Amino acid sequence: MSFDNKVVLVTGASRGIGRAVAHEFAQAGARVAIHYHHNRTAAEETLSTLSGGPHKIFQADQGRPADARDLVEAVIELMGGIDILVNNAGIFEEHRLADVGYEQWLSAWEHTLAVNLLGPANITFWAARHMIENGGGRIVNISSRGAFRGEPDGPAYGASKAGLNAMSQSLAKALAPHNIFVCVVAPGWVDTDMAAESLAGPGGEAVRAQSPLGRVAYPQEVAQTVLFLASEGTDFLTGCIVDVNGASYLRS
């Protein structure tokens, strides 16, 4: 898979899956726009690992509609366009219904939906409008196994990812006439720094045992799936949701 001369915007690229996606695209010849929210140091660490280039770092709070527009416009201005968008950034806030008050419940829902669903929707709007004007593009959204399996400790997270799936499939239909293809990758547990504490804790073995492979996914495995879906020749996969969960949750 070659992405020579392609510009790829990866949200949440400062660590975890986003960093792995940025790394794989750079190795395949793309120029990568590395988005981060808070941690510039981590974004700079991502930048330092990328081959080729030039690559650039962009800060934005994607939960704010104005930031979503400014992010896309900055990438277009400084990098010459956007050929591929990977909506990876997201948050998880625990809010068990039986254990939290209404204010915490409401805050978790508002914040999670703003970042995980409205953020990708707004970034996609501005990026897709640019792609329409320039003959097409590709969008890959990072969802979650939780959209299907449920998230009892974070129901807003599961709902936001289910919404992301539905949005992606709606846009796959709407944007195909414009030569824009939209796909989804839905990982289960992934071996990232965000998951490290849980995986190292007393419940870690049970998490790994959910898959018959006896482990969780590596970030590179998710990233390679993203690259495949963003590559030439996969047009007829538009609208698909690809599970990367090691058979820990099977659906048909």
C-alpha positions, 0 to 999 in steps of 0.5 A: 500500500502506497500513499505517496503524496497523500495528506492524512489527518489523524485525530488523537495521534499523540499516542495509542492507536492514533500514533500507530496509524500515523506511523504506518501512513508515514512509512507508506509515504504519506504526509501526516497531520498529527492532531492532539488536544492536551499533550503536545509533548506526546504529539512531538514524540509521535512526530519524532518517530515518523519517517519521510514527511514533512509532517506537522502537529495541530492542536484542537479541542474537537469537542468544540465546533469552532475548533473542528473547523479551524483544525481542518482549515489549518491542515488544508492551508499548511499541508495543501489539502486533505486526502484521507481523514482518520477520526480516531480521537475519543474519550471514555468516562466511567458513569455507572447509572447506579453509582453517580448523581444526575449532574455527573451522569449529564456531564459524562453524556454531554462531554462524551457525545461532544468529543466522540460523535459530534467532533468527528461529525464536524471534522468530517463535514469540513474535510468532506466539503474539501474532498468534494471540491477536489475530486474525492477522498477517504474517511476511516472512523475508529469505533469500538466493540462497545458499540455492539457489546454494550458498555455498562460502566460507560453507556455514553461511550457505547452510544457514541460509538454506535452513533459513529457507526450509523453516521459513517454508513449514512455518509458512505451512501451520501458521499459515494457519488462524490468519490468519497469512501467511508469505512469504520474500524471497530477494535476491542481491547488494544494494548495502549498506554490508556489500557495499561493500568486495566490490563496490568490489574487484577482483571487483566487476565480476564480481559485477555481471555475474552479472545481465543488468542489469549491477548488483546490487539496491538495498535499496529494491527488496528493501524494496518486495517485502517491503511487497508481501508484507506488504500486504492482498490477498496471502493466497494468496501464503503460503508463497512464496519471491520471488527478487530477484536480477536473474536472476543465478540462475534456478530453476524 
